Amino acid sequence: MLYRIEVGLRPGVPDAAGADVKRGIEDLGIGGVASVSVSDVYYIEGDLSPAEAERVAGELL
């Protein structure tokens, strides 16, 4: 089975990388972007149960 796990910052934690991307977009002369958030995405393929995938997400990532 293939699992997709997305890891991002907790709510309320400033996203410096997202702010940098937003500034870069504005530097390109593109407006209207309210916010940018950056996350890491992991694809894990194997014979894992949903509970094992949740454990990986919660304890390792």
N, CA, C and O atoms as a Tinker XYZ file with bonds, in Angstrom:
   244  protein
     1  N      0.845000   -1.170000    0.000000    73     2
     2  CA     0.000000    0.000000    0.000000    64     1     3
     3  C      0.894000    1.238000    0.000000    63     2     4     5
     4  O      2.009000    1.207000    0.521000    81     3
     5  N      0.403000    2.311000   -0.580000    73     3     6
     6  CA     1.134000    3.573000   -0.643000    64     5     7
     7  C      0.488000    4.566000    0.316000    63     6     8     9
     8  O     -0.717000    4.809000    0.260000    81     7
     9  N      1.300000    5.129000    1.190000    73     7    10
    10  CA     0.832000    6.140000    2.138000    64     9    11
    11  C      1.477000    7.472000    1.800000    63    10    12    13
    12  O      2.654000    7.532000    1.443000    81    11
    13  N      0.706000    8.530000    1.913000    73    11    14
    14  CA     1.202000    9.892000    1.716000    64    13    15
    15  C      1.099000   10.591000    3.059000    63    14    16    17
    16  O      0.015000   10.695000    3.634000    81    15
    17  N      2.231000   11.069000    3.556000    73    15    18
    18  CA     2.270000   11.750000    4.842000    64    17    19
    19  C      2.802000   13.157000    4.615000    63    18    20    21
    20  O      3.899000   13.335000    4.084000    81    19
    21  N      2.028000   14.145000    5.014000    73    19    22
    22  CA     2.418000   15.546000    4.873000    64    21    23
    23  C      2.766000   16.091000    6.250000    63    22    24    25
    24  O      2.001000   15.949000    7.204000    81    23
    25  N      3.934000   16.717000    6.337000    73    23    26
    26  CA     4.415000   17.259000    7.605000    64    25    27
    27  C      4.620000   18.757000    7.438000    63    26    28    29
    28  O      5.374000   19.204000    6.574000    81    27
    29  N      3.944000   19.515000    8.269000    73    27    30
    30  CA     4.073000   20.969000    8.230000    64    29    31
    31  C      4.207000   21.519000    9.633000    63    30    32    33
    32  O      4.246000   20.774000   10.613000    81    31
    33  N      4.275000   22.815000    9.711000    73    31    34
    34  CA     4.387000   23.474000   11.006000    64    33    35
    35  C      3.060000   23.447000   11.741000    63    34    36    37
    36  O      1.994000   23.390000   11.126000    81    35
    37  N      3.136000   23.488000   13.036000    73    35    38
    38  CA     1.919000   23.557000   13.849000    64    37    39
    39  C      1.284000   24.935000   13.675000    63    38    40    41
    40  O      1.979000   25.913000   13.400000    81    39
    41  N     -0.033000   25.010000   13.834000    73    39    42
    42  CA    -0.705000   26.314000   13.734000    64    41    43
    43  C     -0.090000   27.315000   14.710000    63    42    44    45
    44  O      0.197000   26.995000   15.864000    81    43
    45  N      0.101000   28.518000   14.218000    73    43    46
    46  CA     0.660000   29.580000   15.045000    64    45    47
    47  C      2.170000   29.705000   14.975000    63    46    48    49
    48  O      2.726000   30.699000   15.441000    81    47
    49  N      2.850000   28.709000   14.398000    73    47    50
    50  CA     4.305000   28.773000   14.257000    64    49    51
    51  C      4.613000   29.491000   12.947000    63    50    52    53
    52  O      4.126000   29.085000   11.892000    81    51
    53  N      5.419000   30.558000   13.001000    73    51    54
    54  CA     5.732000   31.296000   11.768000    64    53    55
    55  C      6.429000   30.403000   10.739000    63    54    56    57
    56  O      7.302000   29.605000   11.082000    81    55
    57  N      6.035000   30.550000    9.493000    73    55    58
    58  CA     6.597000   29.758000    8.395000    64    57    59
    59  C      7.564000   30.647000    7.615000    63    58    60    61
    60  O      7.168000   31.317000    6.661000    81    59
    61  N      8.834000   30.649000    8.023000    73    59    62
    62  CA     9.830000   31.511000    7.389000    64    61    63
    63  C     10.032000   31.146000    5.919000    63    62    64    65
    64  O     10.177000   32.034000    5.079000    81    63
    65  N     10.041000   29.863000    5.603000    73    63    66
    66  CA    10.223000   29.445000    4.207000    64    65    67
    67  C      9.041000   29.888000    3.358000    63    66    68    69
    68  O      9.225000   30.341000    2.228000    81    67
    69  N      7.836000   29.762000    3.889000    73    67    70
    70  CA     6.653000   30.219000    3.172000    64    69    71
    71  C      6.681000   31.720000    2.944000    63    70    72    73
    72  O      6.303000   32.197000    1.874000    81    71
    73  N      7.131000   32.470000    3.954000    73    71    74
    74  CA     7.229000   33.927000    3.819000    64    73    75
    75  C      8.246000   34.299000    2.744000    63    74    76    77
    76  O      8.032000   35.249000    1.991000    81    75
    77  N      9.357000   33.554000    2.668000    73    75    78
    78  CA    10.357000   33.809000    1.624000    64    77    79
    79  C      9.776000   33.577000    0.235000    63    78    80    81
    80  O     10.017000   34.367000   -0.678000    81    79
    81  N      9.021000   32.510000    0.071000    73    79    82
    82  CA     8.404000   32.221000   -1.230000    64    81    83
    83  C      7.399000   33.309000   -1.583000    63    82    84    85
    84  O      7.338000   33.749000   -2.731000    81    83
    85  N      6.613000   33.743000   -0.608000    73    83    86
    86  CA     5.628000   34.805000   -0.854000    64    85    87
    87  C      6.329000   36.079000   -1.311000    63    86    88    89
    88  O      5.878000   36.733000   -2.251000    81    87
    89  N      7.432000   36.437000   -0.650000    73    87    90
    90  CA     8.190000   37.628000   -1.073000    64    89    91
    91  C      8.723000   37.449000   -2.488000    63    90    92    93
    92  O      8.704000   38.387000   -3.285000    81    91
    93  N      9.198000   36.247000   -2.802000    73    91    94
    94  CA     9.693000   35.986000   -4.151000    64    93    95
    95  C      8.609000   36.141000   -5.199000    63    94    96    97
    96  O      8.857000   36.678000   -6.279000    81    95
    97  N      7.418000   35.677000   -4.891000    73    95    98
    98  CA     6.287000   35.835000   -5.811000    64    97    99
    99  C      5.993000   37.313000   -6.018000    63    98   100   101
   100  O      5.777000   37.763000   -7.143000    81    99
   101  N      5.987000   38.064000   -4.917000    73    99   102
   102  CA     5.735000   39.506000   -5.017000    64   101   103
   103  C      6.842000   40.197000   -5.802000    63   102   104   105
   104  O      6.568000   41.125000   -6.563000    81   103
   105  N      8.101000   39.757000   -5.630000    73   103   106
   106  CA     9.221000   40.326000   -6.387000    64   105   107
   107  C      9.072000   40.079000   -7.884000    63   106   108   109
   108  O      9.597000   40.842000   -8.695000    81   107
   109  N      8.361000   39.023000   -8.252000    73   107   110
   110  CA     8.090000   38.753000   -9.666000    64   109   111
   111  C      6.992000   39.651000  -10.216000    63   110   112   113
   112  O      6.681000   39.609000  -11.406000    81   111
   113  N      6.407000   40.462000   -9.342000    73   111   114
   114  CA     5.330000   41.349000   -9.762000    64   113   115
   115  C      3.969000   40.688000   -9.757000    63   114   116   117
   116  O      3.021000   41.206000  -10.347000    81   115
   117  N      3.865000   39.565000   -9.108000    73   115   118
   118  CA     2.599000   38.840000   -9.039000    64   117   119
   119  C      1.947000   39.167000   -7.706000    63   118   120   121
   120  O      2.541000   38.966000   -6.647000    81   119
   121  N      0.730000   39.668000   -7.765000    73   119   122
   122  CA     0.020000   40.031000   -6.548000    64   121   123
   123  C     -1.116000   39.073000   -6.264000    63   122   124   125
   124  O     -1.379000   38.136000   -7.018000    81   123
   125  N     -1.776000   39.336000   -5.162000    73   123   126
   126  CA    -2.961000   38.572000   -4.824000    64   125   127
   127  C     -2.707000   37.299000   -4.038000    63   126   128   129
   128  O     -3.649000   36.566000   -3.736000    81   127
   129  N     -1.451000   37.022000   -3.700000    73   127   130
   130  CA    -1.158000   35.829000   -2.914000    64   129   131
   131  C     -1.273000   36.204000   -1.440000    63   130   132   133
   132  O     -0.508000   37.030000   -0.943000    81   131
   133  N     -2.218000   35.605000   -0.753000    73   131   134
   134  CA    -2.454000   35.942000    0.655000    64   133   135
   135  C     -1.427000   35.285000    1.570000    63   134   136   137
   136  O     -0.953000   35.911000    2.518000    81   135
   137  N     -1.082000   34.042000    1.298000    73   135   138
   138  CA    -0.106000   33.358000    2.144000    64   137   139
   139  C      0.464000   32.159000    1.399000    63   138   140   141
   140  O     -0.123000   31.660000    0.439000    81   139
   141  N      1.613000   31.716000    1.866000    73   139   142
   142  CA     2.260000   30.521000    1.328000    64   141   143
   143  C      2.703000   29.686000    2.524000    63   142   144   145
   144  O      3.288000   30.211000    3.472000    81   143
   145  N      2.428000   28.409000    2.479000    73   143   146
   146  CA     2.921000   27.512000    3.524000    64   145   147
   147  C      3.742000   26.404000    2.878000    63   146   148   149
   148  O      3.440000   25.944000    1.777000    81   147
   149  N      4.770000   25.993000    3.575000    73   147   150
   150  CA     5.685000   24.979000    3.075000    64   149   151
   151  C      5.532000   23.722000    3.928000    63   150   152   153
   152  O      5.492000   23.795000    5.156000    81   151
   153  N      5.449000   22.581000    3.269000    73   151   154
   154  CA     5.337000   21.290000    3.952000    64   153   155
   155  C      6.264000   20.288000    3.281000    63   154   156   157
   156  O      6.630000   20.442000    2.116000    81   155
   157  N      6.633000   19.270000    4.026000    73   155   158
   158  CA     7.351000   18.133000    3.458000    64   157   159
   159  C      6.337000   17.027000    3.211000    63   158   160   161
   160  O      5.449000   16.799000    4.032000    81   159
   161  N      6.469000   16.345000    2.086000    73   159   162
   162  CA     5.570000   15.238000    1.760000    64   161   163
   163  C      6.409000   13.975000    1.601000    63   162   164   165
   164  O      7.407000   13.960000    0.881000    81   163
   165  N      5.986000   12.922000    2.286000    73   163   166
   166  CA     6.656000   11.629000    2.230000    64   165   167
   167  C      5.694000   10.612000    1.634000    63   166   168   169
   168  O      4.523000   10.556000    2.011000    81   167
   169  N      6.191000    9.813000    0.706000    73   167   170
   170  CA     5.432000    8.689000    0.163000    64   169   171
   171  C      6.118000    7.425000    0.656000    63   170   172   173
   172  O      7.295000    7.193000    0.379000    81   171
   173  N      5.381000    6.623000    1.379000    73   171   174
   174  CA     5.923000    5.392000    1.931000    64   173   175
   175  C      5.126000    4.233000    1.351000    63   174   176   177
   176  O      3.914000    4.130000    1.542000    81   175
   177  N      5.833000    3.367000    0.641000    73   175   178
   178  CA     5.170000    2.225000    0.018000    64   177   179
   179  C      5.667000    0.950000    0.675000    63   178   180   181
   180  O      6.870000    0.757000    0.853000    81   179
   181  N      4.748000    0.099000    1.028000    73   179   182
   182  CA     5.135000   -1.172000    1.623000    64   181   183
   183  C      3.958000   -1.839000    2.293000    63   182   184   185
   184  O      2.818000   -1.383000    2.202000    81   183
   185  N      4.260000   -2.911000    2.956000    73   183   186
   186  CA     3.236000   -3.717000    3.616000    64   185   187
   187  C      3.044000   -3.220000    5.049000    63   186   188   189
   188  O      3.313000   -3.943000    6.008000    81   187
   189  N      2.581000   -1.989000    5.180000    73   187   190
   190  CA     2.319000   -1.383000    6.483000    64   189   191
   191  C      0.819000   -1.321000    6.708000    63   190   192   193
   192  O      0.045000   -1.131000    5.770000    81   191
   193  N      0.425000   -1.482000    7.938000    73   191   194
   194  CA    -0.985000   -1.285000    8.276000    64   193   195
   195  C     -1.226000    0.214000    8.449000    63   194   196   197
   196  O     -0.275000    0.971000    8.641000    81   195
   197  N     -2.475000    0.649000    8.385000    73   195   198
   198  CA    -2.757000    2.064000    8.652000    64   197   199
   199  C     -2.226000    2.509000   10.018000    63   198   200   201
   200  O     -1.738000    3.631000   10.153000    81   199
   201  N     -2.316000    1.653000   11.017000    73   199   202
   202  CA    -1.810000    2.005000   12.351000    64   201   203
   203  C     -0.292000    2.194000   12.331000    63   202   204   205
   204  O      0.233000    3.085000   12.999000    81   203
   205  N      0.406000    1.363000   11.572000    73   203   206
   206  CA     1.863000    1.507000   11.474000    64   205   207
   207  C      2.236000    2.792000   10.748000    63   206   208   209
   208  O      3.184000    3.473000   11.137000    81   207
   209  N      1.495000    3.125000    9.699000    73   207   210
   210  CA     1.756000    4.373000    8.979000    64   209   211
   211  C      1.513000    5.572000    9.892000    63   210   212   213
   212  O      2.276000    6.538000    9.859000    81   211
   213  N      0.469000    5.520000   10.697000    73   211   214
   214  CA     0.201000    6.600000   11.650000    64   213   215
   215  C      1.313000    6.691000   12.686000    63   214   216   217
   216  O      1.685000    7.789000   13.102000    81   215
   217  N      1.834000    5.570000   13.097000    73   215   218
   218  CA     2.937000    5.576000   14.065000    64   217   219
   219  C      4.174000    6.230000   13.464000    63   218   220   221
   220  O      4.839000    7.027000   14.126000    81   219
   221  N      4.489000    5.899000   12.215000    73   219   222
   222  CA     5.619000    6.533000   11.530000    64   221   223
   223  C      5.411000    8.043000   11.495000    63   222   224   225
   224  O      6.322000    8.812000   11.804000    81   223
   225  N      4.216000    8.456000   11.118000    73   223   226
   226  CA     3.926000    9.890000   11.015000    64   225   227
   227  C      4.025000   10.579000   12.368000    63   226   228   229
   228  O      4.565000   11.680000   12.468000    81   227
   229  N      3.513000    9.944000   13.393000    73   227   230
   230  CA     3.463000   10.583000   14.698000    64   229   231
   231  C      4.755000   10.540000   15.488000    63   230   232   233
   232  O      5.050000   11.464000   16.246000    81   231
   233  N      5.532000    9.476000   15.319000    73   231   234
   234  CA     6.724000    9.298000   16.142000    64   233   235
   235  C      8.036000    9.581000   15.423000    63   234   236   237
   236  O      9.029000    9.932000   16.060000    81   235
   237  N      8.048000    9.431000   14.111000    73   235   238
   238  CA     9.304000    9.585000   13.379000    64   237   239
   239  C      9.363000   10.884000   12.590000    63   238   240   241
   240  O     10.389000   11.563000   12.569000    81   239
   241  N      8.265000   11.220000   11.947000    73   239   242
   242  CA     8.254000   12.413000   11.111000    64   241   243
   243  C      7.714000   13.575000   11.903000    63   242   244
   244  O      7.619000   14.686000   11.381000    81   243
